[in-house]
Amino acid sequence: MKILLALLSYFFGAIPSGYIFFHLSEKKDIRNFGSQTTGATNVLRLKGFKYALPVGLFDVFKGFLPVFLALILFQDKLLALACASLAVLGHCFPVFIKFKGGKGLATTFGAYAVLAFKPFLLSVAIFLIVAGISRYVSLSSLLAALSYPFFIFLFKEEVEIAYLSFALFLLIMFMHRGNIKRLIKGKERKLGEKAK
């Protein structure tokens, strides 16, 4: 049953909510527009808050539910960490749409909300503060993801969570590699700017 839950975590994470919502509305592949990803930020730029909100919430839920079930059904923290990892990998590399999905932050933070809630809240605060000041979602995402393992140590949570969260930060950084290049060149789009 544990192996089944781990496998289902990947397939649940691989449900491409942004792709589905955009395709139902526009009959087009969202990965051909904007940042060419299925995440809520791209949906926001292309379709607005009305579409981005349910996409973002579902992407968070994709990380939350597998970890929650691992802890409730099996009381197994290592299984919960595995489920978190697989859900995020599913979101970033979804088998249903040829392994090209989102950038992983929302699903990652859905898992973090269950694994360690106080560090999660502080990392969300980092995201909101940086986004409010800079209006760069990518920069906010990277700094929020990087802050989480440090907050894990601050609150003396299980060290395994810190190891996982640093590994997920590296994945998120890889998924944002294009954004990082644009940030360095000063060409990154700010929050509120429409995608072309």
Secondary structure, DSSP 8 states (H G I E B T S, - for coil): -HHHHHHHHHHHHT--HHHHHHHHHHSS-GGGSTTSS-SHHHHHHHH-HHHHHHHHHHHHHHHHHHHHHHHHHH--HHHHHHHHHHHHHHHHS-GGGTT----SHHHHHHHHHHH-HHHHHHHHHHHHHHHHHH--HHHHHHHHHHHHHHHHHHTT--HHHHHHHHHHHHHHHHHTHHHHHHHHHT----TT----
